[in-house]
Amino acid sequence: MRNHAVEPLSTFLDFITYSYMIDNIILLITGTLHQRPISELIPKCHPLGSFEQMEAIHVAATPAELYNAVLVDTPLAPFFVDCISEQDLDEMNIEIIRNTLYKAYLEAFYDFCKKLGGTTADTMCEILSVSTYIQLTN
């Protein structure tokens, strides 16, 4: 469906997949921190969160290499740029990274829906506000 969609639906569908991508990236980062091979982790990733460059991430052997692969080569790059640095990739910061990425993602999705206006804005902005509240309370 995504391949046949045109704007703004294609961007909306992209946003739907980003939360799964964030979960997948966090899984890959956590696995890399525990010295698990990427090839073992990729099958555990959610299919809606897979992306073209995901298979290329298998060359990352360290968290720093994974960070560079994620920052440069994925649709999530805009969320990573202002959220984290390579030095943040340690066990203690993973949950902070996840929450920071989700916050940036939810804000971007909210702004996109607000810009669309109409029923989409009315419905999605309310849903995203609730999602943000839930994210903040967890």
C-alpha positions as CSV (number, residue, x, y, z in Angstrom):
1,M,0.0,0.0,0.0
2,R,2.8,2.4,0.9
3,N,4.5,1.9,-2.5
4,H,1.3,3.1,-4.3
5,A,0.5,6.0,-2.0
6,V,1.0,9.6,-2.9
7,E,1.6,12.6,-0.7
8,P,0.4,13.2,2.0
9,L,-0.7,9.6,2.6
10,S,2.8,8.2,1.9
11,T,4.4,10.4,4.6
12,F,1.6,9.5,7.0
13,L,2.2,5.8,6.4
14,D,5.9,6.4,6.9
15,F,5.2,8.0,10.3
16,I,3.2,4.9,11.3
17,T,6.3,2.7,10.7
18,Y,8.7,5.0,12.6
19,S,7.7,3.8,16.1
20,Y,8.5,0.3,15.1
21,M,11.8,1.4,13.5
22,I,12.7,3.1,16.8
23,D,12.0,-0.2,18.7
24,N,14.1,-2.1,16.2
25,I,17.0,0.3,16.4
26,I,16.9,0.1,20.2
27,L,16.9,-3.7,20.0
28,L,19.9,-3.6,17.6
29,I,21.8,-1.1,19.8
30,T,21.1,-3.1,23.0
31,G,22.1,-6.3,21.3
32,T,25.3,-4.8,20.1
33,L,26.1,-3.5,23.6
34,H,25.7,-7.1,24.7
35,Q,28.0,-8.4,21.9
36,R,25.2,-10.2,20.2
37,P,25.6,-10.6,16.4
38,I,23.3,-8.3,14.4
39,S,22.4,-11.3,12.2
40,E,20.8,-12.9,15.4
41,L,18.9,-9.7,16.2
42,I,17.4,-8.8,12.8
43,P,14.9,-11.7,12.8
44,K,13.6,-10.5,16.2
45,C,12.8,-7.1,14.8
46,H,9.2,-6.1,14.0
47,P,8.5,-6.3,10.3
48,L,6.7,-2.9,10.2
49,G,9.9,-1.4,11.5
50,S,12.2,-2.9,9.0
51,F,13.8,-0.6,6.4
52,E,16.0,-0.9,3.4
53,Q,19.3,-0.1,5.3
54,M,18.6,-2.5,8.1
55,E,20.5,-5.3,6.4
56,A,23.4,-3.0,5.9
57,I,23.6,-2.5,9.7
58,H,25.0,-6.0,10.1
59,V,28.5,-4.7,9.4
60,A,28.3,-2.7,12.6
61,A,30.3,-4.5,15.2
62,T,30.4,-1.8,17.9
63,P,27.8,0.6,19.2
64,A,29.7,3.5,17.6
65,E,29.5,1.9,14.2
66,L,25.9,1.1,14.7
67,Y,25.2,4.8,15.7
68,N,27.0,6.0,12.5
69,A,25.0,3.6,10.4
70,V,21.7,4.6,12.0
71,L,22.4,8.3,12.0
72,V,23.4,8.5,8.4
73,D,21.5,5.8,6.6
74,T,18.0,5.5,8.0
75,P,14.7,7.4,7.9
76,L,15.1,8.0,11.6
77,A,18.2,10.1,11.1
78,P,16.4,13.4,11.7
79,F,15.3,12.1,15.1
80,F,18.8,11.0,16.1
81,V,20.6,14.1,15.1
82,D,19.4,16.3,17.9
83,C,18.7,13.5,20.4
84,I,21.9,11.5,21.1
85,S,25.6,11.3,20.5
86,E,27.8,8.4,20.0
87,Q,29.0,8.6,23.6
88,D,25.4,8.1,24.8
89,L,25.4,4.5,23.6
90,D,25.8,2.6,26.8
91,E,23.5,0.4,28.9
92,M,22.4,3.2,31.2
93,N,21.4,5.6,28.4
94,I,19.4,3.2,26.2
95,E,16.0,3.9,27.8
96,I,16.8,7.6,27.7
97,I,17.6,7.3,24.1
98,R,14.4,5.4,23.4
99,N,12.3,8.1,25.2
100,T,14.1,11.0,23.5
101,L,13.6,9.4,20.1
102,Y,9.9,8.7,20.8
103,K,9.4,12.3,22.0
104,A,11.0,13.7,18.8
105,Y,9.0,11.3,16.6
106,L,5.7,12.0,18.3
107,E,6.3,15.8,18.0
108,A,7.1,15.5,14.3
109,F,4.1,13.3,13.7
110,Y,1.8,15.7,15.6
111,D,3.2,18.7,13.6
112,F,2.7,16.8,10.4
113,C,-1.0,15.9,11.2
114,K,-1.7,19.5,12.5
115,K,-0.4,20.8,9.2
116,L,-2.7,18.5,7.2
117,G,-5.7,19.9,9.1
118,G,-9.3,18.6,8.9
119,T,-10.4,15.3,10.3
120,T,-6.9,13.9,10.2
121,A,-5.6,16.7,12.5
122,D,-8.6,16.5,14.8
123,T,-8.3,12.7,15.2
124,M,-4.6,12.1,15.1
125,C,-3.5,15.1,17.2
126,E,-5.8,13.8,20.0
127,I,-4.4,10.3,19.6
128,L,-0.8,11.6,19.5
129,S,-1.4,13.8,22.6
130,V,-2.6,10.7,24.5
131,S,0.4,8.7,23.2
132,T,2.7,11.5,24.4
133,Y,1.1,11.6,27.8
134,I,1.4,7.8,28.1
135,Q,5.1,8.0,27.0
136,L,5.8,10.7,29.6
137,T,4.2,8.8,32.5
138,N,6.1,5.6,31.8
